[in-house]
Amino acid sequence: MLRYLPLSRVAIYGGLILAAAIYLFPMAVMLSTGLKTMPEIQIGNALSLPRDPTFAAFAKAWSGACTGINCEGIQRYFLNTVILIIPTALIPTFLGMLNGYVLSQWRFRGSEVFFALLLFGCFIPLQVVLLPMAQVLGWLGLANSYGGLMLVHIAYGIPFTTMFFRNYYVSLPPELVRAARVDGASFFQIFWSIIVPISGPIIIVSLIWQFTQVWNDFLFAVIFSGADSQPVMVALNNIVKTSTGTKEYNVDMAAALLAGLPTLIVYLISGRFFVRGLTAGAVKG
Amino acid sequence: MTAAITIKSLRKTFGALTVLHEVDLSIEPGQFVVLVGPSGCGKSTLLDCICGLSQPTAGSLHFDDQDVTNLPPRERDIAMVFQSYALYPSMTVRQNIEFGLKVRKMPKAERDKEVTRVATLLKIEHLLDRRPSQMSGGQRQRVAMGRAMARRPRIFLFDEPLSNLDAKLRVEMRHEIKRMHQLVRTTTIYVTHDQVEALSLADVIVVMKEGHIQQVGTPQEIYDKPANTFVASFMGSPPMNLIPARMKRRDGVAGAELLPAGGLPNWIKLQEPAKPIADGEELIIGIRPEEFHFTSERPLLDGDVAELTLPINVLEPLGSEYVFTSTVNGAEVSARLNAKSGPHPDGDTLQVLFEPRRVCLFDPGTSNRL
């Protein structure tokens, strides 16, 4: 039987494939350059495929590339970011969950205004808060430390996570919490036994959001981290900017790919949860 | 254990809006009380105040002799069934029923016994391991009732529990609720906007409008002797006919003239109202649609019988009865006639009978019963 493919379908798929190609193209060039040797790169054809693919550049980027006088690759900084990520993803997610629970199910006088003010936190440009933030960290004795950078990310994450959870919980039937209150449950009993178990999709959204925000952040990282707490994005910048003799494009590309890999993997694994969580409406009860 | 409820001068305001004005109500232990009224009449707010999800602005609330006005819901020993069922989505039926017991730290063995008891009573044993999303509306409603019953509270509250069900299931669950109440005899307050539910379930009906109680009484009292025109037209379907007329005495006997559209004026005898009314003063005559009868039913009627020839505007044969609308004294009047007692009405008019003593009189100024 002849499958009939309507013209409109052809156009849609054609358009999608074209768009995907445009987005994937830079990455393909990065990957191919990262697998090349320096002599091959110096021929000057960035679009050609590697003749003799090698992972040497990746190995060097991981453990041998120089940032300034320090030549141990990005691995230490990579680990720094991993350490940074754990509290900065978990804490704002938890606090956002609590905030969202209160702002949607336990409204108080002025809670809508409070939420509106909190949302300002989502729209304030990062640059605006740099100086006051530095001042506050100085007062707290957290300047140039892990703790300081974590605090900044946690504080900056809360408005976003609160918004996610609040908007998710607002679609719950209000009778759920009312029923639990009549059943005799306390504020936290309701939170743990009723609200948290139905928050799966939005917890994933919040974790992914914080993960990518913190992992990809450069501005806060370069300003608030100390010498021994530099995250990978700062190190990546330093590697690319450090040049002694020839510029090693293959190592730069490899380092960038390694630094970007975790967010890529997170999206590949849980992207569908992300979309589902963002679009999930009412939890049918 | 079942409790009496005493509500004194209860008032609830939201900002400038007064939702409940000085509500007074006494409910005896074990009674099934239905709060009924159109949306916005304050019945749900009153229920919220009784269960403690809302704080009254003023007034007091007692369960037996205990002042519960300011107690949180969990200290009131009550259970509530909600319109949307409000089952906990992440829990199985068993966990839903158990939740309130668990929160109250009942030991596992007792909890299991209680779940079994309730599940048997409501015939939901086979559903215990399902989640709310895997059940139909009627099943969820049963589970919601089970959850409320498991705690053996001293008061049951129902907030429009049947509104989300289809018509057939609604009747079925209505019977179920009545059966459960007859079984456990726990004081129950039931909120609905459906007057049929109110009449069929209640020991006592409380009719509300705009934050005021209009009338408290048994279903029969509410139906036969509505306190005002609002209650008269809210309860019953089709509602009570309200016909404007003037007092016109004959030889000292109270009466009024009815003028069917296109017909001749017809004087009917009325009960002497408790409040003296002068001749020529306006009043409203209330007649239930089913008070009209075919002439062949005359032997069934007592005492005085009035006769009217009504023009037929619209006729609806419904199998067991004929419903038709007519016009009397300029007002639309509907009548329900037993189909067995007469031939299919054809023609433009129909002769009907009614008993004047079954007629209600209202004051057009205050709209209260005379």
Interface residues (C-beta under 8 A of the other chain):
Chain A: P173 E175 L176 R178 A179 A180 R181 V182 D183 G184 A185 S186 Q189 S193 I194 P197 I198 V283 K284 G285
Chain B: C51 G52 L53 P72 P73 R74 I78 A79 M80 F82 Q83 S84 Y85 A86 L87 Y88 P89 S90 M91 F99 G100 V103 R104 P132 S133 R147 R151 L157
